Amino acid sequence: MVIILAEKVLIDCDNTMGIPGMEIDDGLVILLMAASKKVEIKGITGVFGNGSINQVMESTQNLIEQIGLTDLPLYRGAKSKNNYNTKAAEFLVNQVNKNPEEINILAIGPLTNIAGAYKLDNDFFKKVKSIVVMGGITDPLVFNGKTMDELNFSSDHKAAYTVLSSESSIVLANANLCLQAFFGKKEMEFVEKNINGISKYIKPWYNKGEDLIGKKGFYMWDLVAALYLIKPELFEDRYYYLRSTIDDFKKGKLKVEEQEKADKNERKIINMPTKIKDIELFKRTIFNLLDNYDIDF
């Protein structure tokens, strides 16, 4: 019998799920990861982004209490860009040192905490197994005639440059890839019918899409990065040399040059998947995991 060990994961997020009118995808990521047998969450670190660090910590604490994970380590991170000396950064360093080359970091907010860990331990990136990141754009995001700003990398462009140009193995789910994962009317109807425990938190964000992107629904940004850790075979990997400068990251702009996977002579190559191979299986995987919960904030 072949025993497949769960991937050890640290989640670095800017969760605001449960706060009226604020983004829910980080919270959905925590629910997915906690329900999946393919990952073992070693802890969560909070970072500013979708909301203030106070909002992020309060909503995340509330969420993990609701799903019975009160023993899960939760550490307060950066309140703003360049706020590198935090309990979250210390925790990241400690966990990676305890589990060298075993920890995957799922980074779905600004990358300040990750850069902070590197400032505490300059060998940090060498000891991480992988960093799976959601952020950056290769092309402008235009919704309803309006261009949407990139948020994660541009919120702390120096941290983004530090992490993406590091020695770590990087998997990058950029915002353009995430456009393949839309949660629309069909998905909302399915969730309302089959996953009652969580639909009341998804529905307001679904409705808010009319104001944000010109139609009801939302793109499952952070969920795309999370699914890479749970079901990587769903993605078409593509390897690139990273050419972005530190100034490019001020706008979250990704400049890359495609190379063969085997060609690793240059300083930095990242895996930036270009396609979700089976979007229906992608969504079905999410719904199956969310069906584990009946939560009430």
Secondary structure, DSSP 8 states (H G I E B T S, - for coil): ------EEEEEEE---TTSTTS--HHHHHHHHHHH-TTEEEEEEEE-SSSS-HHHHHHHHHHHHHHTT-TTS-EEE--SSTT---SHHHHHHHHHHHHSTTTEEEEE-S-SHHHHHHHHH-TTHHHH-SEEEEE--BSS-EEETTEEE---HHHHTHHHHHHHHTSSS-EEEE-HHHHTT-EE-HHHHHHHHHH-HHHHHHHHHHHHHHHHHTSSS-EE-HHHHHHHHHH-GGGEE--EEEE---TTGGGGTB--EEE--TT---SS-EEE---EES-HHHHHHHHHHHHTT-----
